[in-house]
Amino acid sequence: MAQQFKDQGGAAASDPSWLRRRIVSRVMSRLSTPETLLERRARAEKERVDDGRPHCVEYFHQVDDGYSHLIAQRLQQFALRYDVSVKSHLVGPPKGKNVAEPDLLSRLSRYDSYHIAHGYGLTFPHHPDAPDPKLVTLATAILANQHDEHFLSLVEPIGRALWNADKPALERLAAAHGHVDGGQVDDVLERGNARRAALKHYSGAMLYYEGEWYWGIDRLYQLELRLVALGLDKDPEKPLLAPRPTVESGVLRDDGSLRLEVYASLRSPYTAVIFDKAVQLARDTGVTLDVRPVLPMVMRGVPATREKGMYIFMDAAREARSQGVPYGKFFDPIGNPARRCYSLYPWAKSQGKDSELISSFLRHAFVLGVNTNNNRGLRKVVEAAGLNWREAKQHLGTDGWQEILERNRQAMYESGLWGVPSFRLLDCQGKTLLALWGQDRLWVIAETIREQLLLRAESANE
């Protein structure tokens, strides 16, 4: 295997899937361009007008999901602000190949929601444990009895009572607004799940408008911008309901005692979007950066559906554009290309160029569309990282990287995370201050760094 990695000069000879990889890469690159997105939206609007359909946003609510409760706190305001109707559906949790770690995901939805709520002007209680199943059943039964405007007005107070374990409040809501029995609840959930599947998605807290999905409070701004462009904002002088929080490093600098671990994958679109910003945050704040690569999920044997893959890639393209990050000319590095680069990682780290190697690989695979499955492409990656290609070839295909990546994966799981990009911030004693998953969580990491440095400065001045 090492010799194959070392001598590989042409992709087609060593990788039978090369042609398929090339075709898929070209298709995905085309689909993610701004021009294609605008064309797709224009077609969707034309079809809507031709069909005589009003502007309608569909919302999919999962009662025991923290992210659903966050977006529920803005739904009524959203319906009043924009000239659209909102049709709500109750759904169950994602299942099957669309969710790798259901127990971890449920726990993370509560932990994550608690840490991000304030950034959107929302609230979510500290909730380590899942909500009481009996209260979940009652909350679901009440919402299953509501339609349209009633659903929008009740989903937030019902969620608030559930997440605060306020059984009397839920019982008062049930008495005032009615609820359905278990069989009817199952029917409502089945219809919601079926509608979600028909529209090709799998998760709760999702908003859908004319061919595109928007995940919860984190992507509400994307939907708002689309509706604004259509002239549907009734109050355009006001700021968006849920603007994306910004990454701010602040003026104080650390002495390196704080450590920021960045868990990255060479095949992750979201990692490609945020990796350089995470590296820059560490530089700007003075925290010690520890880049910890892991194998892509698919290469770890974690299955992925076409629907999930399409959503991730298209959503990453929207997120990159919103942050002014180059993205979209894609050549899939799954499998052999990623392994070849990972085999160079220990050597690059010994040269102090580990983050440069990963950054360069992501840029070539997701921005420049370079085939990294041959020596010509990988040489471009290596040299752009400031490393010597002749020396790199001596390390290409060597072992040892597998154990490093596996230790990183285990550390990531121990933090309650399993996907990338993930971030873990540790104090000077190595204690975890915060561990979060997602390219849209770097602002929380930056905020926590600022808070830690401010506390330290205040303590020093006492």
C-alpha positions in Angstrom: 0.0 0.0 0.0 2.8 2.4 0.9 4.5 1.8 -2.4 1.2 2.4 -4.3 0.9 5.7 -2.5 4.5 6.7 -3.3 4.6 5.8 -6.9 1.2 7.0 -7.9 1.5 9.4 -10.8 -1.8 9.0 -12.6 -5.1 8.7 -10.9 -6.9 6.5 -13.5 -4.4 3.7 -13.3 -4.5 3.3 -9.5 -8.1 4.3 -8.8 -10.9 2.6 -10.8 -13.4 5.0 -9.4 -11.5 8.0 -10.8 -14.0 8.7 -13.7 -17.0 8.6 -11.4 -15.2 10.8 -8.9 -14.5 13.3 -11.7 -18.1 13.3 -13.0 -19.6 13.7 -9.5 -17.1 16.5 -8.7 -18.0 18.4 -11.8 -21.7 18.1 -11.1 -21.3 19.2 -7.5 -19.1 22.1 -8.5 -21.7 23.3 -11.0 -24.6 22.9 -8.6 -22.8 25.0 -5.9 -22.1 28.1 -8.0 -24.0 31.4 -7.2 -25.2 31.5 -10.8 -26.7 28.0 -10.6 -28.3 28.9 -7.2 -30.0 32.0 -8.6 -31.1 30.1 -11.7 -32.6 27.4 -9.5 -34.4 29.9 -7.4 -35.8 31.7 -10.4 -37.2 28.5 -11.8 -38.8 27.7 -8.5 -40.5 31.1 -8.3 -41.7 30.7 -11.9 -43.2 27.3 -11.2 -44.8 28.7 -8.0 -46.4 31.5 -10.0 -47.5 29.1 -12.8 -49.1 26.8 -10.3 -50.9 29.7 -8.6 -49.3 28.9 -5.2 -48.8 31.6 -2.6 -45.5 32.1 -0.8 -45.4 29.3 1.8 -42.6 28.3 4.2 -43.0 24.8 5.7 -41.6 24.2 9.2 -40.8 20.8 10.7 -40.8 20.7 14.5 -39.4 18.0 16.7 -40.7 18.5 20.2 -37.8 17.0 22.2 -35.1 18.7 20.1 -33.3 21.7 21.5 -32.8 23.3 18.1 -36.5 23.1 17.4 -37.2 25.1 20.6 -34.8 27.8 19.6 -36.3 28.4 16.2 -39.8 28.1 17.7 -39.1 31.3 19.6 -38.9 33.3 16.4 -41.6 31.6 14.3 -44.5 33.9 15.2 -42.3 37.0 14.6 -41.2 35.5 11.3 -44.7 34.9 10.1 -45.7 38.5 11.0 -42.5 40.0 9.4 -42.6 38.4 6.0 -45.4 38.2 3.5 -45.6 34.4 3.6 -47.7 31.7 5.1 -46.1 29.2 7.5 -47.3 25.6 7.5 -46.1 23.6 10.4 -45.5 19.9 10.7 -44.7 17.7 13.7 -41.9 15.2 13.1 -39.9 12.6 14.9 -36.1 12.4 15.2 -33.9 11.5 12.3 -33.4 7.8 11.8 -31.3 5.3 9.9 -28.3 6.3 7.9 -29.1 10.0 8.3 -27.9 10.1 11.9 -24.6 8.6 12.9 -24.9 8.9 16.7 -28.6 9.4 17.8 -27.9 9.5 21.5 -25.0 11.9 21.1 -27.0 14.1 18.8 -29.9 14.4 21.3 -27.5 15.3 24.1 -25.6 17.8 21.8 -28.9 19.5 20.8 -29.4 20.4 24.4 -25.8 21.4 25.3 -25.4 23.3 22.0 -28.7 25.1 22.3 -27.8 26.3 25.8 -24.5 27.7 24.6 -25.8 29.5 21.4 -29.3 30.8 22.5 -28.0 34.2 23.8 -26.3 34.9 20.5 -29.7 35.1 18.9 -31.5 36.8 21.8 -33.2 33.6 22.8 -33.3 31.4 25.9 -32.6 27.7 26.6 -32.1 26.2 30.0 -29.1 24.2 31.1 -30.5 20.7 30.4 -28.0 17.8 30.6 -30.8 15.2 30.7 -33.5 14.5 28.1 -36.9 16.0 28.9 -39.4 13.9 30.8 -40.9 11.5 28.2 -44.4 12.0 29.7 -44.1 15.7 29.3 -42.8 15.2 25.7 -45.9 13.1 25.0 -48.2 15.7 26.5 -46.5 18.6 24.6 -46.7 16.6 21.4 -50.4 15.9 21.9 -51.2 19.6 22.5 -49.3 20.7 19.4 -50.9 17.9 17.3 -54.3 19.5 18.0 -53.2 22.9 16.7 -53.2 24.3 13.2 -51.6 27.3 11.4 -51.7 30.4 13.6 -52.6 28.5 16.7 -49.5 26.3 16.3 -47.3 29.3 15.8 -48.6 31.1 18.9 -48.4 28.0 21.1 -45.2 26.2 20.0 -43.0 28.5 22.1 -44.9 28.5 25.4 -45.4 24.7 25.1 -41.7 24.3 24.5 -40.8 26.6 27.4 -43.0 24.6 29.7 -41.5 21.3 28.5 -37.8 22.4 28.8 -38.4 23.9 32.2 -40.2 20.7 33.3 -43.3 22.8 34.2 -46.0 20.1 34.2 -48.7 22.4 35.6 -48.1 24.9 32.8 -48.4 22.1 30.2 -51.6 20.9 31.8 -53.1 24.4 31.7 -52.2 24.7 28.0 -53.8 21.3 27.3 -56.9 22.3 29.2 -57.1 25.6 27.3 -56.2 24.5 23.8 -57.0 20.8 23.7 -54.9 17.8 22.9 -55.3 14.5 20.9 -54.9 10.9 21.9 -52.0 8.7 21.2 -53.3 7.2 18.0 -54.0 10.6 16.5 -50.5 11.9 17.6 -49.0 9.0 15.7 -51.0 9.9 12.6 -49.8 13.5 12.8 -46.2 12.5 13.2 -46.5 10.0 10.4 -47.8 12.7 8.1 -45.1 15.1 9.1 -42.4 12.5 8.6 -43.8 11.6 5.2 -43.9 15.2 4.0 -40.3 15.8 5.2 -39.1 12.6 3.4 -41.0 13.6 0.2 -39.1 16.9 0.3 -35.9 15.0 0.8 -34.8 15.8 4.3 -34.5 14.0 7.6 -34.1 16.4 10.5 -36.2 18.5 12.9 -36.0 22.3 13.3 -36.0 22.6 9.5 -37.5 25.3 7.3 -38.3 24.7 3.6 -39.1 27.2 0.9 -39.3 26.4 -2.8 -36.6 23.8 -3.2 -34.2 24.8 -0.4 -33.8 23.7 3.2 -32.7 26.0 6.1 -31.6 24.5 9.4 -33.1 26.2 12.5 -32.1 29.5 14.0 -28.6 29.2 12.5 -29.9 29.3 8.9 -32.9 31.6 9.4 -30.9 34.5 8.2 -30.3 32.7 4.9 -34.1 32.3 4.4 -34.7 35.9 5.5 -32.2 37.1 2.8 -34.0 35.1 0.2 -37.4 36.5 1.1 -35.9 40.0 1.3 -34.7 39.6 -2.3 -38.2 38.6 -3.3 -39.6 41.8 -1.8 -41.5 39.9 0.9 -40.1 41.8 3.9 -42.9 44.0 5.4 -40.4 46.0 7.4 -37.2 46.2 5.5 -35.7 49.0 7.6 -35.4 46.7 10.6 -32.5 44.3 11.1 -33.0 40.6 10.3 -34.7 38.5 13.0 -31.7 36.2 13.3 -28.5 37.7 11.9 -25.6 35.4 11.9 -23.3 36.1 14.9 -19.8 37.3 14.0 -16.4 35.9 15.0 -14.7 38.6 17.1 -11.2 38.1 18.5 -11.2 41.2 20.8 -8.2 43.2 21.9 -6.8 41.0 24.7 -4.2 38.4 23.8 -3.4 35.1 25.5 0.1 34.0 26.4 -0.6 30.5 24.9 -2.0 29.0 28.1 -5.4 28.5 26.5 -5.5 25.7 23.9 -7.8 25.5 20.9 -8.2 22.0 19.5 -9.6 22.0 15.9 -10.8 18.6 14.7 -10.7 18.6 10.9 -11.3 16.3 8.0 -9.8 16.5 4.5 -13.2 15.7 2.9 -15.5 17.9 5.0 -17.1 20.8 3.1 -17.8 22.6 6.4 -14.1 22.2 7.4 -13.1 23.7 4.1 -15.3 26.8 4.9 -14.1 27.5 8.4 -10.6 26.0 8.8 -8.6 29.1 7.9 -10.8 31.3 10.1 -10.2 29.0 13.0 -6.4 29.2 12.5 -6.6 33.0 12.2 -8.6 33.2 15.4 -5.9 31.3 17.3 -3.2 33.7 15.8 -5.2 36.8 16.6 -6.0 35.8 20.2 -2.6 34.2 21.0 -4.1 30.8 22.1 -2.2 27.7 21.4 -3.6 26.0 18.3 -3.7 22.2 18.2 -4.9 20.8 14.8 -6.3 17.3 15.3 -7.2 15.6 12.0 -9.6 12.7 11.8 -10.7 10.3 9.1 -13.8 11.5 7.2 -17.0 9.8 8.5 -17.5 7.8 5.3 -14.0 6.4 5.6 -14.7 5.5 9.2 -17.6 3.3 7.9 -20.3 5.8 8.9 -23.0 5.6 6.1 -24.4 8.7 4.5 -27.5 9.1 2.3 -27.6 11.1 -0.9 -30.1 13.6 0.7 -27.7 14.3 3.5 -24.7 14.7 1.3 -26.5 17.0 -1.1 -27.8 19.2 1.8 -24.4 19.5 3.4 -22.6 20.4 0.2 -25.2 23.0 -0.9 -25.5 24.5 2.6 -21.7 24.7 2.9 -21.7 26.7 -0.4 -24.3 29.1 0.9 -22.4 29.5 4.2 -19.1 30.1 2.4 -20.6 32.9 0.2 -22.2 34.6 3.2 -18.7 34.7 4.9 -16.8 35.7 1.8 -14.9 32.4 1.7 -13.8 31.0 -1.6 -15.5 27.7 -2.2 -17.1 25.4 -4.8 -14.7 24.3 -7.5 -14.6 20.8 -6.1 -12.6 17.6 -6.8 -13.7 14.9 -4.3 -10.7 13.7 -2.2 -12.5 10.8 -0.6 -10.4 7.7 -0.1 -7.0 7.5 -1.6 -6.3 11.2 -1.9 -7.1 11.8 1.7 -5.0 8.9 2.9 -2.0 10.1 0.8 -2.2 13.5 2.4 -2.7 12.1 5.9 0.4 10.0 5.4 2.4 13.3 5.1 0.8 14.8 8.2 3.3 13.6 10.9 6.2 14.9 8.8 4.4 18.2 8.1 3.8 18.6 11.9 7.4 18.0 12.6 8.2 20.9 10.3 5.7 23.1 12.0 3.5 23.1 8.9 0.6 20.8 9.9 -2.1 23.5 9.7 -0.6 24.8 6.4 -0.8 21.3 4.9 -4.4 20.8 5.8 -5.3 24.3 4.7 -3.6 23.9 1.4 -5.3 20.5 0.8 -8.7 21.8 1.5 -8.1 24.8 -0.7 -7.0 22.7 -3.6 -9.8 20.2 -3.2 -12.7 22.6 -2.5 -11.7 25.9 -4.1 -9.3 25.1 -6.9 -10.7 21.8 -8.1 -7.3 20.1 -8.2 -7.2 16.3 -8.5 -5.2 15.4 -5.4 -5.2 11.7 -6.3 -2.0 12.0 -8.2 1.5 13.3 -7.6 1.0 16.3 -9.8 -1.9 17.5 -7.7 -0.5 16.5 -4.3 2.8 18.3 -5.2 0.8 21.5 -5.6 -0.7 21.0 -2.2 2.6 20.4 -0.6 4.5 23.2 -2.1 1.6 25.7 -1.5 1.9 24.7 2.2 5.6 25.8 2.1 7.0 22.3 2.2 9.5 20.6 0.0 8.0 18.1 -2.5 11.3 16.1 -2.9 11.4 15.5 0.9 7.6 14.9 1.0 7.9 12.0 -1.4 10.2 10.2 1.1 7.3 10.3 3.6 4.4 9.6 1.2 2.7 6.4 2.1 4.5 5.8 5.4 2.5 4.5 8.4 1.9 6.1 11.8 -0.7 8.6 10.8 -3.5 6.0 11.4 -2.8 5.8 15.1 -2.7 9.6 15.4 -6.0 10.1 13.6 -7.6 7.4 15.7 -6.4 9.0 19.0 -7.9 12.2 17.7 -11.2 10.5 17.0 -11.4 9.0 20.4 -10.6 12.4 22.0 -13.4 14.0 20.0 -15.9 11.3 21.0 -14.9 11.7 24.7 -15.9 15.3 24.3 -19.4 14.3 23.2 -18.6 15.2 19.6 -18.3 12.9 16.5 -18.3 15.1 13.4 -16.2 17.9 11.9 -15.3 20.6 12.2 -15.4 20.5 16.0 -13.7 22.8 18.4 -12.5 22.2 22.0 -11.2 25.0 24.1 -9.1 24.0 27.2 -7.7 26.1 30.0 -4.1 26.1 31.3 -4.8 23.0 33.4 -6.1 21.1 30.4 -9.7 21.3 31.6 -12.4 21.6 28.8 -14.1 25.0 28.9 -16.2 24.3 25.8 -16.6 21.6 23.1 -18.8 22.3 20.1 -19.4 20.9 16.7 -19.9 22.9 13.5 -18.4 25.7 11.4 -21.1 28.0 12.7 -19.9 27.6 16.2 -16.6 29.5 15.9 -18.2 32.7 17.2 -19.0 30.9 20.5 -15.4 29.8 20.8 -14.2 33.3 20.1 -16.6 34.7 22.7 -15.4 32.2 25.3 -11.8 33.1 24.6 -12.6 36.8 25.1 -14.4 36.0 28.4 -11.5 34.0 29.7 -9.0 36.7 28.9 -11.2 39.4 30.4 -11.5 37.4 33.6 -7.7 36.9 33.7 -7.1 40.7 33.2 -9.6 41.6 35.9 -8.1 39.2 38.3 -4.6 40.6 37.6 -5.8 44.1 38.3 -7.4 43.3 41.7 
